[in-house]
Amino acid sequence: MAGGLLALLAAAGLVLLPLPLGAVLLPGIALLAVLISAPRVTFVLFALSAVSLPYTSIELGIRLTLSEGLLALAWLGVLLRAPRDLRLPPWGRTEWLLLLLMGYSVVPFLYGELAMPGPSGLVSWLRWLLNLSTLFLVGILFRSEDGIRGVALALVLGMAAMLLLSIPVFLADPDPLAMLPVLQSLGYVHTEAMLDIFSGTAGRMGSPWVHPNLLGGMLALLLPVAVFLQVAARGGGRAVLWAVTLLGVAGLLLSISRGAILALGLVLTALAVRGRVAARRLLLLASLLAVLFVAVYPPVQERLGKMFSAQNESTQLRFEEYRLFPEAVARYPLGIGFKSDPPPPGSGLLGISNLWLNYMYKLGLPAMFLFIAVLIAWWRETSTPAVGAPGLAMGLRLGGLAALLTGPVDHYFSFSPVAVAVFWTVMGLALSAARGSAPGARQAQDTAGTGHAAHGWSAHSVHGPDGRQMPGVSSVAVE
């Protein structure tokens, strides 16, 4: 059906459109057809673009980031096959609780539409739901060790591409504003917002993630994944992943993100204490790199000297945010919804740099409790070591943990577009890796060349907690 509709659309374009315009549109239609027909490939492209160029935008009636467009196409490819092939994989408490959180968000969304000034927040709400949905999509598309490893590698390579763009620009000109024309040429909009952020972050590296703290959080999320990918790699691949890991450490230091540096330091220290040789090596190399960086870059010496001081302007702002937060909760008990990010315009309040309290600010107290419940369920479900890829499973789990450890001082993994999608992608990959160790899970992994797999799908039995097949129930994973 999809192929027929695209063929009709192409024919109409040939007949109705001028030849130059048709010559541009028809290859685009063909590309869309390919992306929709191969949702696994489309999702890998999403993972690459989401980390490397998260806010490159496209205009499709509404302005959407390229990575979110690819994510929507991956979902479209899955849903078009759903009536014939698709059965949902078995869900755990994490998926059900996240679905409950998404459903509850209707309440603060409607409240915000009625109570808050400004244009509708419908698009922002739908984008947030789309970003959260990566947890479910990963479970549908990637259940084998090779599939999980492929997406993890795409995320890490996206990180490398982003840093290979950012670090040379920084070395050529340490002023973050030097990154502005580069990002504009790559399809970034909202120039005024970027100008404001870059102007207030002198001495810190500019990047496609724009805000240095958001860059730091993303590196804290992905560096543990890179570490454990290189542990399992061999030969030249291992050397490349070591280089990417060190590049990530350099990017983290150049971001000067306190929360991210502390979070990753805690995770690596815990691994080193438990005897992980790779963690010990990375800690040593990171320490040497940090000393070298401070020694050769005098403007950072002053900043590092006061970055953990109570007199630091950023620290003072956070104290003020906490002081005003009870007033914000009293004014908006159901949250402010999706018309704006905290603080509401004209309220005289401040936002809150805390992952969990930001949920309360936007969606109210019940949503914060639901989010905490999702995280607890995820932590318990990922605690089982996977048989197929124990190192990668641990790396994904620790990446999620490092991101959460930034939560007390940063809020970006709550509602920031694309960052939320990458966060839940890693969380979903960790779930898939952990569930690979369940009894009978080998039958649940993707197989190629038989049955539905010849069409890009593979059927398997669903097993209960005791390892026995559940009668009359089957599930299908995209190959």
Order of alpha helices (4+ residues) and beta strands (2+ residues): alpha-alpha-alpha-beta-beta-alpha-alpha-alpha-alpha-alpha-alpha-alpha-alpha-alpha-alpha-alpha-alpha-alpha-alpha-alpha-alpha-alpha-alpha-alpha-alpha-beta-beta
